[in-house]
């Protein structure tokens, strides 16, 4: 049966790969973007199937997150699966960042990566509960939550908090049949980090490469499946054995 899937931050990279995989399996996708209109339109046009909707909005504010969820519900008839992929990342090493810039970096990153995901999860889960749907929420976390992000501390901290939020919601929402899980990728070959992927980075994995967006999308698709309900609360490492815990 076709499901209604909302993917945030899906104009490119991991989000686009996730949206494409759900669409290829016959689901209807609400492809969200913040500001990259042309990239989003291109990604939207490439989706297989029909019934998809393109949604623009700012996840970093409560009103923006609510509006995104409302647009997805209006376009798809509800939300069965939410993938919290939208993310912000700002370079701010403590020893080379002014206090003013330090504060700004933390606000910007936490507003999107943690609070944005929290508000999106609230809106989507309430829709699932009202419709009595045994839905799924999958968060795109990060290996950095465990390995550390010395030049991007807010990013690492926000992703650790995202994992923890997912586990709390997994316990709370289980009585409604709603599963919540997270993936923790390492480096992924996306436009955002293209300048940081060096031979040294590739060799962090014994496979000698970094992930492709489709590698992460496959893990997300599994965690969102009906069969994965017993993985609710999990944080699945998707890092090619580059960091073991």
WOSUL-V116761 format. One line per field, one symbol per residue. ss: DSSP state (H for helix, E for strand, L for the rest). phi: phi as a letter, one per 20 degrees, with the letter a starting at -180 (. if undefined). burial: # if it has 16 or more other ideal C-beta (glycine too) atoms within 10 Angstrom, else .. Layout:
ss->???
phi->???
burial->???
//
This chain:
ss->LLLEEEELLLLLHHHHHHHHHHHHLLLEEEEEELLLHHHHHHHHHLLLLLLLEEEELLLLLHHHHHHHHHHHHHHHLLLLEEEELLLLLLLLLHHHLLHHHHHHHHHHHHHHHHHHHHHHHHHHHHHHHHHLLLLEEEEELLLHHHHLLLLLHHHHHHHHHHHHHHHHHHHHHHHHLLEEEEEEELLELLHHHHHHLLHHHHLLLLLLLLELHHHHHHHHHHHLLHHHHHHLLLEEEELLLLLLL
phi->.fdecddeldfamggfffgfffffeneedeeebecefffffffffeffnbnecdcdrdffcgffffffffffffednqcecddedgbcbcfbfgfccffffgffffffffgefdfgfffffgffffffffeldeecccdeeagffdencfecfffgffffffgffgfffgffegfemeecbcdcfefcfcffdgfdedgfffffeffmbdfegfffgffffffefgfegfegnfdefccmlebdc
burial->..#####################...########.#..##..##..#....#########...##.###.###.##.#############.#....#....#..##.##############.###.##....#.#############.#..############.###.##..#...############.#...........#.##...###.#.#######.##...#..##########.##..
//
